[in-house]
Amino acid sequence: MRKLMQWVEARNDRQRWAKLIERVAERSQNAVWRRVYPSISQMGFHEACGYIRARSAVVIQSEMRLVTAETPIDPTQQSRLCELASHRVIRNAMTELMQQQSPMRRAA
């Protein structure tokens, strides 16, 4: 019974963290996009990912502070959640970039 309770608690934590990550990423996306778009359109994939990571750090940390003020979490886990939110923001920005470049590639 104890293991079942631990499993349920761990699952609830994972679900709560996933929601926090998604919330932080959504709240950060527009500000990050405005910071990076003009530059990343001329970069290669890996360079653009690194650039987005660097330029998004301040935005993500700020949003994480706002979100965790509403929903407190363990400070030791906050940096890991920021890292995961950063991955989500990078993925979203690269997807947006590919969608915007796609019509240009078809026209050529």
Contacts in CASP RR format, 6 or more apart in sequence:
PFRMAT RR
TARGET T0000
AUTHOR 0000-0000-0000
METHOD contacts of the structure
MODEL  1
MRKLMQWVEARNDRQRWAKLIERVAERSQNAVWRRVYPSISQMGFHEACG
YIRARSAVVIQSEMRLVTAETPIDPTQQSRLCELASHRVIRNAMTELMQQ
QSPMRRAA
16 71 0 8 1.000
17 73 0 8 1.000
17 77 0 8 1.000
17 81 0 8 1.000
17 84 0 8 1.000
20 67 0 8 1.000
20 68 0 8 1.000
20 71 0 8 1.000
20 73 0 8 1.000
20 81 0 8 1.000
20 85 0 8 1.000
21 81 0 8 1.000
21 84 0 8 1.000
21 85 0 8 1.000
21 88 0 8 1.000
22 88 0 8 1.000
23 67 0 8 1.000
24 60 0 8 1.000
24 63 0 8 1.000
24 64 0 8 1.000
24 67 0 8 1.000
24 81 0 8 1.000
24 82 0 8 1.000
24 85 0 8 1.000
25 60 0 8 1.000
25 85 0 8 1.000
25 88 0 8 1.000
25 89 0 8 1.000
25 92 0 8 1.000
27 63 0 8 1.000
27 66 0 8 1.000
27 67 0 8 1.000
28 56 0 8 1.000
28 59 0 8 1.000
28 60 0 8 1.000
28 63 0 8 1.000
28 85 0 8 1.000
28 89 0 8 1.000
29 89 0 8 1.000
29 92 0 8 1.000
29 93 0 8 1.000
31 59 0 8 1.000
32 52 0 8 1.000
32 55 0 8 1.000
32 56 0 8 1.000
32 59 0 8 1.000
32 60 0 8 1.000
32 89 0 8 1.000
32 93 0 8 1.000
33 93 0 8 1.000
33 96 0 8 1.000
35 55 0 8 1.000
35 56 0 8 1.000
35 59 0 8 1.000
36 48 0 8 1.000
36 51 0 8 1.000
36 52 0 8 1.000
36 55 0 8 1.000
36 56 0 8 1.000
36 93 0 8 1.000
37 97 0 8 1.000
39 51 0 8 1.000
40 48 0 8 1.000
40 51 0 8 1.000
40 52 0 8 1.000
40 93 0 8 1.000
40 97 0 8 1.000
41 97 0 8 1.000
41 100 0 8 1.000
41 101 0 8 1.000
43 51 0 8 1.000
45 94 0 8 1.000
48 94 0 8 1.000
48 97 0 8 1.000
49 90 0 8 1.000
49 94 0 8 1.000
50 90 0 8 1.000
52 89 0 8 1.000
52 90 0 8 1.000
52 93 0 8 1.000
52 94 0 8 1.000
53 86 0 8 1.000
53 90 0 8 1.000
56 86 0 8 1.000
56 89 0 8 1.000
56 90 0 8 1.000
56 93 0 8 1.000
57 82 0 8 1.000
57 86 0 8 1.000
60 82 0 8 1.000
60 85 0 8 1.000
60 86 0 8 1.000
60 89 0 8 1.000
61 82 0 8 1.000
63 85 0 8 1.000
64 78 0 8 1.000
64 81 0 8 1.000
64 82 0 8 1.000
64 85 0 8 1.000
68 78 0 8 1.000
73 81 0 8 1.000
END
